[in-house]
Amino acid sequence: MRSPLSRRLGLTAVLALLLAVFGLAPSASAADPAPAELKFTTDAATTTPGGTVNLTMTLTNNKTYDIWFVYQTIDPTWLTTQRPDLKYAFTGCTLATAGGSTACSGTGPANLGGNYGAPIPPGQTRTVTLTLQIAPDSGCNGNIGFYSYFYAEFSDSTNVSGGPVYTPETRVLCS
């Protein structure tokens, strides 16, 4: 005679297997967000030669420890580098925090991490906005886009690396 306990365990095992096969079981991937997240936005999808576009980068600390250090690079995408007629430069940089906005320590694709004003407390964000100036004699009908790698260290001695993270592309139009 079979015991009721083994019958219940067998039924539970079959039910768990069915839930896992059909994707109804809870997954571990939904547990925690990334410890640090970098997002990009632009204020315009198109511009003309002589125009400007603001590229905004927002770093969010999703961990329960401070971010102590950030390193970030930004480089043009391969397709952008294949259009030598597209002329542009980063001409401005600002950091927005809960306390207001300040000028960045520099502009350009070098180490942008110092501009985030670390430490960044848990749950807070820092937003860096780069101003992209399109030259008046720039070529037209091309997309300008960038990609970025970042590295962040936390006060609990852990770190996270991310990238490439791609920016939205801006199309340079001629009128």
CORCOR-V368641 format. One record per residue. RES is the residue in one letter. SS is DSSP state (H for helix, E for strand, - for the rest). PHI is phi in whole degrees, 0 to 359 (* if undefined). D_LAST is the distance of its C-alpha to the last C-alpha in Angstrom with 2 decimals. Layout:
res=RES ss=SS phi=PHI d_last=D_LAST
res=RES ss=SS phi=PHI d_last=D_LAST
This chain:
res=M ss=- phi=* d_last=87.05
res=R ss=- phi=281 d_last=83.41
res=S ss=- phi=278 d_last=82.75
res=P ss=H phi=297 d_last=80.37
res=L ss=H phi=294 d_last=78.52
res=S ss=H phi=292 d_last=77.55
res=R ss=H phi=294 d_last=76.46
res=R ss=H phi=293 d_last=74.14
res=L ss=H phi=296 d_last=72.70
res=G ss=H phi=296 d_last=72.09
res=L ss=H phi=295 d_last=70.36
res=T ss=H phi=297 d_last=68.19
res=A ss=H phi=296 d_last=67.24
res=V ss=H phi=296 d_last=66.32
res=L ss=H phi=296 d_last=64.22
res=A ss=H phi=297 d_last=62.40
res=L ss=H phi=297 d_last=61.72
res=L ss=H phi=297 d_last=60.29
res=L ss=H phi=298 d_last=58.03
res=A ss=H phi=293 d_last=56.74
res=V ss=H phi=294 d_last=56.22
res=F ss=- phi=267 d_last=54.25
res=G ss=- phi=74 d_last=52.14
res=L ss=- phi=264 d_last=53.73
res=A ss=- phi=282 d_last=55.25
res=P ss=- phi=297 d_last=53.60
res=S ss=- phi=254 d_last=51.52
res=A ss=H phi=284 d_last=51.52
res=S ss=H phi=291 d_last=47.75
res=A ss=H phi=272 d_last=47.25
res=A ss=- phi=289 d_last=49.57
res=D ss=- phi=235 d_last=47.53
res=P ss=- phi=286 d_last=43.85
res=A ss=- phi=300 d_last=42.62
res=P ss=- phi=298 d_last=44.18
res=A ss=E phi=218 d_last=40.83
res=E ss=E phi=232 d_last=37.43
res=L ss=E phi=244 d_last=34.00
res=K ss=E phi=235 d_last=30.91
res=F ss=E phi=241 d_last=27.23
res=T ss=E phi=217 d_last=24.44
res=T ss=E phi=235 d_last=20.94
res=D ss=- phi=272 d_last=19.54
res=A ss=- phi=206 d_last=16.08
res=A ss=- phi=274 d_last=15.28
res=T ss=E phi=223 d_last=11.62
res=T ss=E phi=207 d_last=10.03
res=T ss=E phi=238 d_last=7.53
res=P ss=- phi=306 d_last=9.31
res=G ss=- phi=92 d_last=11.83
res=G ss=- phi=272 d_last=12.17
res=T ss=E phi=232 d_last=15.46
res=V ss=E phi=223 d_last=17.00
res=N ss=E phi=264 d_last=20.70
res=L ss=E phi=258 d_last=22.75
res=T ss=E phi=254 d_last=26.01
res=M ss=E phi=241 d_last=29.17
res=T ss=E phi=242 d_last=32.21
res=L ss=E phi=255 d_last=35.63
res=T ss=E phi=247 d_last=38.36
res=N ss=E phi=267 d_last=42.06
res=N ss=- phi=267 d_last=43.71
res=K ss=- phi=264 d_last=47.03
res=T ss=- phi=267 d_last=50.07
res=Y ss=- phi=237 d_last=50.08
res=D ss=- phi=296 d_last=47.92
res=I ss=E phi=274 d_last=45.24
res=W ss=E phi=267 d_last=46.53
res=F ss=E phi=212 d_last=44.08
res=V ss=E phi=227 d_last=40.54
res=Y ss=E phi=235 d_last=38.91
res=Q ss=E phi=216 d_last=35.30
res=T ss=E phi=244 d_last=32.94
res=I ss=E phi=218 d_last=29.24
res=D ss=E phi=224 d_last=27.75
res=P ss=E phi=292 d_last=24.58
res=T ss=- phi=292 d_last=24.97
res=W ss=H phi=300 d_last=25.88
res=L ss=H phi=297 d_last=22.62
res=T ss=H phi=295 d_last=20.74
res=T ss=H phi=288 d_last=23.21
res=Q ss=- phi=277 d_last=22.64
res=R ss=- phi=246 d_last=19.15
res=P ss=- phi=294 d_last=20.10
res=D ss=- phi=282 d_last=16.60
res=L ss=- phi=280 d_last=15.69
res=K ss=- phi=241 d_last=16.94
res=Y ss=E phi=203 d_last=17.98
res=A ss=E phi=205 d_last=21.15
res=F ss=E phi=279 d_last=23.15
res=T ss=E phi=245 d_last=23.63
res=G ss=E phi=205 d_last=25.62
res=C ss=E phi=206 d_last=28.12
res=T ss=E phi=226 d_last=30.16
res=L ss=E phi=246 d_last=33.05
res=A ss=E phi=253 d_last=33.76
res=T ss=E phi=233 d_last=37.36
res=A ss=- phi=297 d_last=39.63
res=G ss=- phi=271 d_last=40.61
res=G ss=E phi=128 d_last=37.16
res=S ss=E phi=246 d_last=34.40
res=T ss=E phi=222 d_last=34.96
res=A ss=E phi=287 d_last=33.07
res=C ss=- phi=286 d_last=33.34
res=S ss=- phi=280 d_last=35.52
res=G ss=- phi=180 d_last=32.68
res=T ss=- phi=234 d_last=29.23
res=G ss=- phi=106 d_last=28.18
res=P ss=- phi=276 d_last=29.41
res=A ss=- phi=291 d_last=33.08
res=N ss=- phi=296 d_last=35.57
res=L ss=- phi=274 d_last=33.73
res=G ss=H phi=301 d_last=36.93
res=G ss=H phi=297 d_last=38.46
res=N ss=H phi=283 d_last=35.71
res=Y ss=H phi=281 d_last=36.95
res=G ss=- phi=66 d_last=39.96
res=A ss=- phi=297 d_last=42.65
res=P ss=- phi=281 d_last=45.11
res=I ss=E phi=245 d_last=43.38
res=P ss=- phi=295 d_last=46.02
res=P ss=- phi=304 d_last=46.43
res=G ss=- phi=80 d_last=44.04
res=Q ss=- phi=263 d_last=41.65
res=T ss=E phi=237 d_last=38.06
res=R ss=E phi=230 d_last=36.18
res=T ss=E phi=238 d_last=32.42
res=V ss=E phi=251 d_last=30.57
res=T ss=E phi=243 d_last=26.94
res=L ss=E phi=260 d_last=25.03
res=T ss=E phi=266 d_last=21.93
res=L ss=E phi=258 d_last=19.44
res=Q ss=E phi=262 d_last=17.42
res=I ss=E phi=271 d_last=14.45
res=A ss=- phi=294 d_last=14.83
res=P ss=- phi=300 d_last=12.48
res=D ss=- phi=258 d_last=13.09
res=S ss=- phi=291 d_last=12.77
res=G ss=- phi=291 d_last=11.92
res=C ss=- phi=239 d_last=9.41
res=N ss=- phi=60 d_last=10.56
res=G ss=E phi=231 d_last=13.67
res=N ss=E phi=261 d_last=15.71
res=I ss=E phi=251 d_last=17.53
res=G ss=- phi=218 d_last=20.90
res=F ss=E phi=225 d_last=24.34
res=Y ss=E phi=227 d_last=27.94
res=S ss=E phi=219 d_last=30.89
res=Y ss=E phi=243 d_last=34.66
res=F ss=E phi=220 d_last=36.89
res=Y ss=E phi=219 d_last=40.60
res=A ss=E phi=228 d_last=42.54
res=E ss=E phi=247 d_last=46.23
res=F ss=E phi=252 d_last=48.24
res=S ss=- phi=289 d_last=51.35
res=D ss=- phi=266 d_last=53.48
res=S ss=- phi=72 d_last=52.96
res=T ss=- phi=259 d_last=50.64
res=N ss=E phi=213 d_last=47.11
res=V ss=E phi=216 d_last=44.14
res=S ss=E phi=240 d_last=41.45
res=G ss=E phi=215 d_last=38.23
res=G ss=E phi=135 d_last=35.34
res=P ss=E phi=287 d_last=33.17
res=V ss=E phi=250 d_last=31.18
res=Y ss=E phi=263 d_last=27.51
res=T ss=- phi=276 d_last=24.67
res=P ss=- phi=295 d_last=21.91
res=E ss=- phi=273 d_last=18.97
res=T ss=E phi=247 d_last=15.55
res=R ss=E phi=267 d_last=12.57
res=V ss=E phi=267 d_last=10.01
res=L ss=E phi=252 d_last=6.54
res=C ss=- phi=250 d_last=3.76
res=S ss=- phi=257 d_last=0.00
